Amino acid sequence: MRPVCNIAVELIKSRRAHSSAAARRVGGEMCKELKTKVLRLLPQNCTGPSVHQEGHTDGAEVLSCMVKALKEGHVVGVPTDTIYGLACLTQNSEAVKKIYDIKGRNKNKPLAICVGEIHDIYKYCKVKVKEALLADLLPGPVTLVFERSEVLNTDLNPFTSLVGVRIPDHYFMRRLCQMCAEPLALTSANISSHTSTVAVHEFQELWPKLAVVVDDGPIGDHSRLGSTVVDLSVLGKYSIIRPGCALSSTVDVLEHKYGMSEDSGKNDLV
């Protein structure tokens, strides 16, 4: 995990994105409405004093800006522990629709939700595994799929009774979820079917459609595989939906520590 004792930010108006050919192609009408901000996270030395830098402010302002944008129904670009993502408030149906439109994503493909703490999972999912198992896998590069609870927005993935939930091993994302006091709908920051992104410039063509983009530099997982997605909705069984970047370690925990067996016939949430 990156140092987070002090997080500084650099606010950059992304006028370059608006003037680029890619931005004109993708931006459309939303480009007229949004003036995208790029918030650059700059980790500082946790053991030393915070040094004022001209044009910078503390991490609280970044979080405040992000929460405001999300509460207003916008979609934002965020870093995670695996790849960059697009996020909005799960309980906001219009914002969820925007994510699909921005990505050009098939409406029958689900979005995962992202929460800040393990206890939040129980509000939105019907959990059939021990809490210790959740703690062994989360926070981390794993998406766990459970039956959804009635509290979750019915417009989110209305075609399935299941939902995938993430707690990224990323301080900023966890704190953002906590401050929003509700889950974020989360998907990769790219045009649907295109390569996943590990740096903000790689999805610059989407910036005009986003209210805020948080730049945390290049993400360490250059495999671009994203999280490992595992279905735990059947008692005592697991099913790998997407191998992702943490397959081996996830299966090891499920089988060797908790004695679960693979349900190879169940793999319908992609």
Disulfide bonds with the S-S distance in Angstrom:
none
